Amino acid sequence: MRLIVLPLAVVTLLLGCNGQKTKEKSKESTSESYSDSLAYTDEALLDSVQYQTFNYFWDGAEPVSGLARERIHMDGVYPNHDKDIITTGGSGFGLMAILVGVEREFITREQALERYEQIVGFLEKADRFHGAWPHWLLPSGKVTPFSKKDNGGDLVETAFLVQGLLTVQAYFKDGNEREQKLAQKIQELWEEVEWDWYTKNGEDVLYWHWSPEYQWEMNFPVGGYNEALIMYILAAASPTHPIKKSVYEKGWGVDGQIAKDTTYYGLETELNHYEHSDAPVGPLFWAHYSYLGLNPKGLKDEFGDYWKLNRNHALIHYKYCVDNPKGYKGYGKDCWGLTSSYSINGYAGHRPEADLGVISPTAALSSMPYTPEESKQFLRFMYKEQDSLIGKYGPYDAFSLEDDWYLPRYLAIDQGPIPVMIENYRSGLFWKLFMANEEVQKGLRKLGFESPETTNTDD
């Protein structure tokens, strides 16, 4: 296996050389030399961060299920019994991260297949509620409450999990007999999710939660823009329990109100990020979670252009941090990106207009397809100047240079998008796999989406 984790001293040397010219070298050759060194360093750093974050879901997996732990705290300090709690949504990201491991030769295809068989076998027996998994599972397969009344099906987390499962299915479906069997089991899990049940007796909106104990008391209809677009697309695409187009238009689209965008830092937000406030943009995970498999390039519907939406979202965060209106230490072109993560005040949602001076590495790194140069600047900064903020599973979840704060802790939902979105930047792997699913294509067409992958209209 080739060297993956480039020694930091070498990285520093390559990054710090600044292409110093000798008497024999012209300015042009010096520039080319520096450019070549930088390109080499960037590739090595991309390999390194993908390897480290992949390992969260490989070496760091919960051993009984093979799925992702909600959190891994290198300091050994955990709330309650959280060390072995399994996250279903984060596991969806992890399923995809394991494929990064295969493609980048960190593990073999056979090793991945064995892990996926373990995972699918666990998911088949785990608690489900009208086909939807809960937010959290115990290694026994039983639900454990995310909050008091959140002890049933979680349709958003289920959508993230299914997105991952369908990419795995696409990867193995034309393989050997054993691989095809895995793909068929994934198809059965996908078909068993009762998306239409979560319209609460036929309303034109999807509800986030349902519990056999508390029924619909969580009362969270998912409408207006956030991280959950993939839930609506999968619900429309379901071959067994699909929703009607009106659920998307009236529920998610809020009868067209979602299209009422604004302009911030000179960039159009494309969609209205907050239905009930004037806040211009949300945390950056909104541009990541649904788009690990769903390709935003060329993706448009009656409400917006999704590449423009996500690219502008990332660029707004970048420009905001460069502008640094609150004067926080460290903010700038090398250090940017706000999203929900740990903070000095516990878990918090970070974004412009809700900024605590906390940078979350997943924000810039997972935006690599949208802002490659700006994201690489952040990557170099972390590995050259802030290597104390990097541990076994990559950059720690969050840090504040302003308050000289960080904890050696990780969250699955933050580490997972990093290797996946970097791979989408490098090869487009997951966009190719997910968008090749004919049922997904049919669902997109049903909702009025256009994309290069949905040109066939023979439904």
N, C-alpha and C positions, 0 to 999 in steps of 0.2 A: 504493500500500500504506500502511496506517495505521502510525503510529509504534508500534514494538514495544518498543524498549529505552528505558524512561523514564529520563531523566537522573537520576543519583543525587542531585544537588542538589535536584531537584524532589521526589523521593521523601522525602528528609530533611525538606524543608520541610513536606510533607503529614503525615509521621509525627510531626514534632516540634511541630506547632502546638498540640496538646493542647486544641483547641477553646476557646481563650481568649475569654471573653465580653466584649462591649462594653456600654456603658451601655444601649444600645437593645435588646440581646438578652436574652431570658429564659433561664433554665437549660435549659428544655425545648428551645428552638430551638438553643441552643449544643450540647446533646447530639446533636441531630439533625444539625447541621452537621458535627460531628466524626465521627459515625457515617457520614455520606455520604462525607466525605473519606477515611475509612479504607477504606470499601468500594471507592471509586475507586482508591485506592492499591493495595489488594490485587489488584484486577483487572489493573492495570498491571504489578504485580510478577509475577503468574502468567503474563501474556503474556511478560514479559521472560525469566523462567527457562525457560519452555517453548521460546522461540526460541533461547536460548543452548544448551540441552542438545540440542535437535533438530539444531543445527548441528554437533555432534560427529559425527553420522551423515550429514550432508549435505556440508558443506565439508570435514570431517575424514575422510571415508571413504577407504579404500584405493582408489586410482584404477583399478586393473586390474579388480577384482571389483565395485566399488561397495559392498562390505560393510564392516563396522566393523573398524577397527584395535583390537587388544586394548587398547592404551594410547596415549595422546598425552601426551608430556612437553614442556611449553612451554619447559623449560630445555635441551632437546636432549640430555639424558643418558639413554641407554637401555641395558639389559642385553643383551649379545650382539647378535642381529639382530632384536630385538623391535619395531623401529619399524614394520615393514610386516607383522607377523604378524596374520592375520585370526582373529577369535574367532567361532565359529559361534553359541554361545549369546547373546553380546552382540549379534551381528548380528540375531538374532531380535527382540531388544528394539528394535534400530535400525529394522527394517522397520516396526514400529509407530510409532516416533517420526517417521518420514517422513510417515505419515498425519496425525499432529498438524500437520505442516507444511502439508499440503493444507487441512485443516479450519480452521486458524488463518490461512490465506492468506499463509503465509511463502513458499510455492512454489505452482505451478499443478498441477492434476491431470495434465496432460500431462507436466510435468517429472518427477513422481513415477513415472508409468507408464514413461517411458524408463529411469529408474534401476532400477525393478523388473525390466524386461526384461533389463537388463545383469546384475543379480544372479541371476535365475533361470537365465539362460544359463550363468553361471559355475558355479552349483550343480549343474546337470545334468552337467557334465563333471568336476567336482572329485572327489577320492578319496572313496569311500564303502565301508563295510564291512557287508555284509548290509543295505544301504540306509541305514545310519547314518553321519553325517558325524563326523569327528574333532573334538576340542576345538579344535585349531588347524590352519589351512591357510596355505600360502604363496601369494603372488600367482600362482604357476604352477598352483595347484589341487592341489598335492601336500601330503600330510600332513607336519607337522613335530611331533615329540613334545612333549607337554605335560610329561611326565616320562619316564624311561627306557623303561618298559614301556607307557606310555600313548601308543601310536602307531597306534591303530586306531579303531574306532567308539566314540563317547561318546554313550550313549543319553540322558543327562540334557541335555547341550548340544543334542543333536538335537531333543529335546522342546521346548526353548525356541525353537529355530529354526522348528520346525513350527508352534508356537503363533502366531508372527509371520506365517508364510506363510499360514496359514488365515484370519487377519484380513484380510490383503491380498486373498486370494481372495474373501472375502465382500464386500469393498468394490467390487470390479471385476466380479464375475461376471454382473451384469445390465447391463453397459455395452455399448459398441460392439464391433465384431468383434475389434478388436485387444485390447481389455480382456478379452473372453471367452477369447481364445487364451491370454493370460497366466494366467487362472484355471484353464484346463484343464491347462496345464503344471504349475502348483502341485499340482493334483489328482494328477498322475502322480508327482511327487516324494513326496507324502504316501503314496501307495499302495505305493511301493517300499521304504518303511522296514519291515524285518522285525522288528517288536517282539517277536514270539514267539521268535525266535532267541535273544534275550537272556535267556531263561529257563534257559539252559545245559542243554539237553537235557530240557526239560520240568519243571524244578523250579518250586515254587510261590513264586517271587520273581523280580524283574527284576534283572539284573546291570548295573552301570554301564558296564563296558568289555568289549570283545573286540578282540584284535589277531591278525592272521594270523601274526605272528611269535611272540607270547607267549601266544596263545590266551586262556585265562581266568585267567592268573597274577596280574592285578591283584586279582582275587577280592574284588569290592566288591558284595555283595548289598545292594540298597537297601530297607531296612525300618525302620519307625519314622518319626516325623515329621521332616521337614526341608523343603528347598525343592523337592522333586521330585514333589509330588502330580500335577502336570500330566503327567508321564511316564506314570504309571499310567492316568490318564484317557484320554490319547491312545492308549495301547496297547490299552485296552479298546474304544476307538472305531474302531480301524483297520478299514477295509472289506476288507482283504486279508490282514493278518497279526495278528489280534487275540489277546489273552491271555484266559484263563478268569477268571471272577470269583474263584476260589480263589487266584489269584496275588496279587490285591489284598488279599484278606482275610487270608491267611496270611503273605504277604511284606510288603507295606506295613503292614498292620494288626497284624502280629506276633501272629496268633491272638487279637486283641482287646486285647493289652497296650498298644496305642497309646492306648486310651481312659482309661488310668489317669492322670488329670490331678492337678495340685496347685494350691495357692493361694499367690499371691505378691503382696505389696503389696495385699492385700485383693481380688484378682481371680483368678478361676479361669482356669487356662491352657487348659482344655478338652481338650487332648491332652497326652500325655507327650512332651515335647520331646527327652528324652535317655534312650534305652533302657538305657544302661549306667552312668548316673550320676544323682545327685539334683539336677543343675542344673535350675532351674525353666524358663528360657526361652532360646531361641537368639538369634542375631543377627537383626536386623529384616529382612534380605533374604528370610528364610523367609516373611514375610507379603506379599512383593511378587512374586517371580519367577513363581510358578505362577498368580498372580491378575491378571496383566496382561490376560489374556483371559478366564480363568475367573472368573465373577462370584460372589463369596462371599455376596452378599446373598440370604438365604433358602435358602442351600445347606446341606443337612444330609444325613448318612448315619448308618449304625449306630454310627459312632465319635464324631461330634460335630457341632456347629453352627459352620460355618466363618466366618461373620461375627463371631460372639462370639470365636472363636479369634483372629482377626486384630486385631480392635479391642482386645481385652484385651492381646494381645501388644504393640501399640503403646503403649497406656496404661501398661503395666508399665514399659516403657523410659522413658516420660515421668516417671512417679512416681519411678522410681529416680534419674533425673538431678536432679529437684527435691530429693529427699531427700539425694542426694550423700553417701553414707556414707563415701567416701574423701576428701572435702573438696577435690576438684579445682577449680581456678580456672575460673570461667566457667559451670560447670554450673548449670542452673536452668530455670525455665519458658520462657525464651527460647532456651536452648542445650541441646539434648538429642538423643538418638538414637545408638545404637551398632549397628554392623554390620561385616561383614568389609570391610577396606579397607587402604590404606597406613597405616603408622604409623612412629614413630621407629625401631622395630625391624624394618622391612620390612613385608611384607604380614602382616596378623594378623586373627584373628577377635575382634571386640569385642562384648561383651554383659555384662549384669549378672553378676557373679562371675567375669568375665574382662575386666576394665576397666583399660585402660592410660592413661585420661585423654584419649582420642582421640575426638573427635566426627566422624562421617561425615555430611555434609549429606544424602546420599541417604536416610538412615534416616528422618528426620523428613519430608522433602519427599515421598518416595514413599509415606508413610503418610497423605497428605492425605485419601483417602476415609474412613479410619478415625477420624482425629483432626483434623478440619479446623481448629478454632480453635487447637489446640496447634501444628499444623504451620505455620499462618500466622504465629503468634508467632515461630517460628524463621525463617521467610522474611523477615519484617520486620527481625529482628535481624541477619541476614546482610547485607542490602542497606543497612541504615541505619548499623550500627555496625561491620561487618566487611567492608567493600567491598574491602579489600586481599586478601581470600580468594576473590575472584570474578574470573574471567578470561574469555577469549573463549567458552569452552564452558560457562559457568556456574560455580557454586561448585567450587573445587578438591576433590579426592577426600576429603581428611581434614585435620584440624588439631587442635592441642592448645594451648589457652590456658595450661594448666598449665606446659608446657615451652616456650612461645613458639615453636612449631614448625608449619611447613607446607611443602609443596613444590608448585610450580605444575604439578601433574600430574593426569591424568584416567585413569579406567578405564572401558571401555565398559559393563561389567556394573553399574557404579554410576551412570553418567550416564543409561543407557537407561531405567530404571524411572521416572525423575523426570518427563519430559514425558508419559509414558503414564499413570501413575497420577494425575497432576494432571488429565489429560483425562478419566479415568474419574470423578474427583470433579466436574468441571465439566459433563460431558455424558453420561458413561456410554458413550462411543463404542465402546471396545474390548470391553467386556462385551456390548454389543448385537451386535457383529459376530461375535465368537467363539461366543457362546451360540446364535446363530441357525443354526449348522451342524448339520444333521440327524444327521450321523454322530457328532458330539460329543454331542448329546442322547441318541442311542441308547446310546453308551458310558456316559454318566452313569446312565441307567436300568439298564443291565446291572449296574453296580456297586452299585445300590441307593440312588443319590442322589436327593434331592428338591430341586427348585428351581422358581421361577416359570416358567422356560423349558422344563421337562421335564414339563409336565402331560399331554401326549399319551402314552398307554401302549400304543398300537397298534404293537408291534414284531413 
